Amino acid sequence: MPGGRATSNPLALAVLACLFERPMHPYEMAATMRERGKEQSIKLNYGSLYTVVDNLAKHGLIEAVEARREGRRPERTVYQLTDAGRVRLDAWMSELLATPVKEYPQFEAALSLMPVLHPDHVLALLRERTSALEKEITMGRLMLGTASKAGLPRLLLIEGEYHLAQREAELAWVRDLADELEAGTLEGQDGWRQVFETGQQPDWALDLSALEKLDTEPEGGNKPD
């Protein structure tokens, strides 16, 4: 496919999307993204933007059409989307919207390694996280409301809604986990605490026979004849 590895950066996707609307110079692309709050979802800085633009042009996904001067400002090159760029934009967007992929959030990594900290300390940290999430959710709702009142249609704010829904779901889950820790009802918690109180590692051996059974069962849980 045209472009291939040239468009692995989400910022490249944002550039292609901007040029789908109309030809722009890089400064105008950045201003458009910031005006619509896209920097909340896509890491944006001018150095990276110019590198991405050069890379997209090198791979034939965008092309320079004119040099424009505004007042006393330096001359700026205006770019437009090529036919190959439009094909790549359609294919990339279709893949991202339709196909779930495994991502590696830092919080998930921390959860997977949580037993290296004392359970009481983890409880305090999770309560601290719930407080931070509550503040972020309040701010997110305020920002969405302000943008909507300013005239931006919901279509241009949809990723903010998604982020807010994620944070609300995370808040509910973290609260439940913290409550379980506080009540002492989290499965495996006694062994976890034992490590810090006695220095002995708990015996968390896997039941391999149960795993083998899952591997041999057909889909739907029906046993073979």
C-alpha positions, 0 to 999 in steps of 0.5 A, a space after each residue: 500500500 502506498 505510504 506503508 511504514 511512513 504513516 505509523 504515527 498518529 500525527 501523520 494521520 491527523 495531517 492527512 485528515 487536515 488536508 482532506 478538508 483543504 490544502 494547508 501549510 503546517 502552521 495552519 494544520 497545527 492551528 486547526 488541530 489545537 482549535 479543535 482540541 486534537 492535542 488531547 488525543 494526538 501528541 502535537 509539537 511543531 518540530 514533530 509536525 514538520 518532520 511528519 509533513 516532510 516524511 509524508 511528502 517523501 512517500 508521495 502521500 501529500 505534495 507541495 502546491 504553492 508557497 504562501 506569504 502572510 504579511 511579514 511572516 516567512 513564506 510557508 509551503 502549502 500542501 495538499 493530499 495526493 490520490 495515494 494519500 487519500 487511499 492511505 487515509 481511507 485504509 488506515 482510518 478503516 483499520 483503526 475504527 474496525 479492528 481492536 488492537 492490544 495496547 500497553 497502557 502504563 496503568 495496566 503494566 503497574 497493575 500487573 506488577 502491583 504485588 511488589 508494593 505493600 497492599 496498604 500502600 497500594 490502597 493509599 495509591 488507588 485512593 489517590 488515583 480515584 481523587 485524581 480521576 474525579 478531578 479529571 472527569 469534572 474538568 473533562 465534562 466542563 471542557 466538553 460543555 464549553 466547546 459545545 456552547 462555543 459552537 463545535 458540533 458533537 462530531 468534532 468532540 467525539 474523542 473527548 466523549 470517548 476519553 471521558 467514558 473511559 475515565 468514568 469506567 476506570 474510576 468505577 473499577 478502581 474504586 471497587 478494587 480499592 474497596 476490596 483491598 480495604 475490606 480484605 476480600 481481594 482473592 490472593 491478598 492474604 498471600 500478598 500480605 504474607 510476603 511483607 510480613 513473613 518474607 515467605 512467597 505464597 504458593 500460587 501454583 497454576 492448575 495446569 490440568 484446568 488450562 489443558 482442559 480449556 485448550 482441548 474444549 471446542 468453541 461453545 464449550 461442547 465436549 467432543 463426541 
